[in-house]
Amino acid sequence: MQFLQLVISGIAQGCIYGLIALGFVLIYKATETVNFAQGDLMMLGGFFGLSCMVVLGMPFWLAFLATLVAAMLFGMLMERALLRPLLGQPAFTVVMLTIGIGYLARGMVTMIPGWGTETHTLPVPYKDEVLRIVIASGNDALILSTEHMVIIAVTAFLIAILFLFFRYTKLGIAMQATSQNQLAAFYMGIPVRRINMLVWGISAAVSACAGLLLAPITFVHVNMGYIGLKAFPAAVVGGFGSIPGALVGGLIIGIVESLSGFYLPEGFKDIAAYILVLVMLVILPNGLFGDTMRKKV
Amino acid sequence: MRFIFKTRYEQDLVLFKHPGQRFWYGVLMAALLLAPLVFSEYFISQLVFIWIYSVVGLGLTLLVGYTGQVSLGHAAFLAMGAYTEAYLQARGWPFLLSLSSAAIVSGLTGVVIGLPALRVKGIYLAIATLSFGFIVEEAVTRADSITGGNTGITLGSLQIFGLPIDSEARFYYVSLAVLILCILAVMNLMRSPTGRAFVAIRDSEISAQSMGIHLARYKTIAFTLSAALTGIAGALYAHKLRFISPEQFTILQSIEMLIMIVIGGLGSIYGAIFGAAFWILAQQLIVTAKDWLPPEIGQQTGLQPTIFGIFLVACVLFEPLGLYGVWLKARTFLEIFPFYRKGMFKRQKSYMKSERLK
């Protein structure tokens, strides 16, 4: 029973990692750049939602939607203003830029009145509730916190929507085409730049969503973005260019972390994800779902 | 305007390109040697920080700037150097021996992490080094019999050949000497075939491989040397602060070291030193400016990261060679005075390079 409980809380945590990893992968697939500020976008999302609820007094669902829209606009603005001028520069330049954006965001957030360096609680309606499920009589009840359940449900819903979007809408198919071959997509009349801008927007919205879901568990604070760093192992384990891989990788990392926190000596919980990713890089560098790619001269 | 007419191939390899350089570096050297006699102890102490960070910058730029490999875990090598130094010094090893051991231990760690990490490249390497940084940080916290865990360790006072290094000025000379030796080592390395191989790997791995450069071997060498230099800096850092604890060697430190060399200018020795000087002096300026600014802005802890972040983003967008690029442009402007054109240092645009097979 305890094992099941650990697995479920691991899955909930893993969903967060998976969502952030999904953000990386979307951008990576579309533009071949890696956004090191993904965790900080999540943090900004958390803070924005907090302000919507506390300062503007919006109900949770409205704040959630407002945050998604704001994050999407922010992501698109970021692409347009900062990343597009660097098209055609080496990958390291973009890596440094996104690291800089993250660093800058962490610095700026502490200077905004009402956000600052303190930790805040997001007043979600489902806070501190638990579900008790008795699977078989005679066993202990399985105690699930609502926060975890909401994370899992919303993640599943979001993934379903993204799946339908990429599979059935014209825009989604255009995005797939762009990520497979930019030049060919451009020849087919797909506005590649605008598509890339939109991908950044979607990716930012997905991470903001992760931020809002995570907020009831870890609170909203400046260094929330460091959780985003754990999404890198998730993305690598799943194979960096694969969308289902990102989610599966996130879940694996979440479960491994949750189990190692309980069964292994203290200290392993925080680094389990990183040990796993190093092992993974040695034995299977392309991840579970990644495809082997070789560069030709 | 000076034009160096080269008549022999050896002229490409000389350390000083022309007599003027010899003169000006001599003047700089004399000024640096006299500095402790003139400036206050506090300023000298800041200069020591610049020398130490310059050594870090040299190590990192050797890997990132010259070899083109990203590392997000360099704080781990700094920690290795610092803790080795602290451990050996407590057991009575002489400084020169413990300093070289710090470099060796750190370098060997570089090999260990390098071997698996170098099978992967680009973004995977960044993630592997990031993971390594976290693991070392955690290991340092947990191995409290050696490292003192979260309480940290205090270092004893330093002695070299029986001479106590007890004043700020004496430590200034020690760190300056180490820095100059490191600069000479990197300069010599970069004009040797090994150094040329590093640059070739940075510019194109496939061409380098076609020219007969063993990629894995040279990347491991770069990783090792970079780690060793960072280890040396770590040892000096430990002595400078006299107290080390795991929270000085976090991922944030690794990122800040990267930001430092990018602001200074990637891929040049000047860049590493400019970056370090900027990092320390700007911090001092910000601290000074805090008294002038209104308290709503001045008292914010986020002021410094915000300013450095803006500098970094501006460098990446407008001045890829960082402060060194600014210096280069200013110098060229003056050297060729009325003939400077706007497009002289224009960035080359290229098509998006794809790592994909298509």
Interface residues (C-beta under 8 A of the other chain):
Chain A: Y28 E32 V34 L82 P85 L86 L87 G88 Q89 P90 A91 F92 T93 V95 M96 L97 I99 G100 I101 Y103 L104 A105 R106 G107 M108 V109 T110 M111 T117 Q180 N181 Q182 Y226 L229 F232 P233 V236 F240 G267 D270 I271 A273 Y274 I275 V277 L278 L281 V282 P285 M293 R294 K295 K296 V297
Chain B: V64 G68 V70 P116 A117 R119 V120 G122 I123 Y124 A126 I127 A128 L130 S131 F132 F134 I135 E138 T141 R142 I206 I251 I255 L258 I259 V262 I297 Q300 T301 G302 L303 Q304 P305 T306 I307 F308 G309 I310 L312 V313 V316 L317 P320 R347 K349 S350 Y351 M352 K353 S354 E355 R356 L357 K358
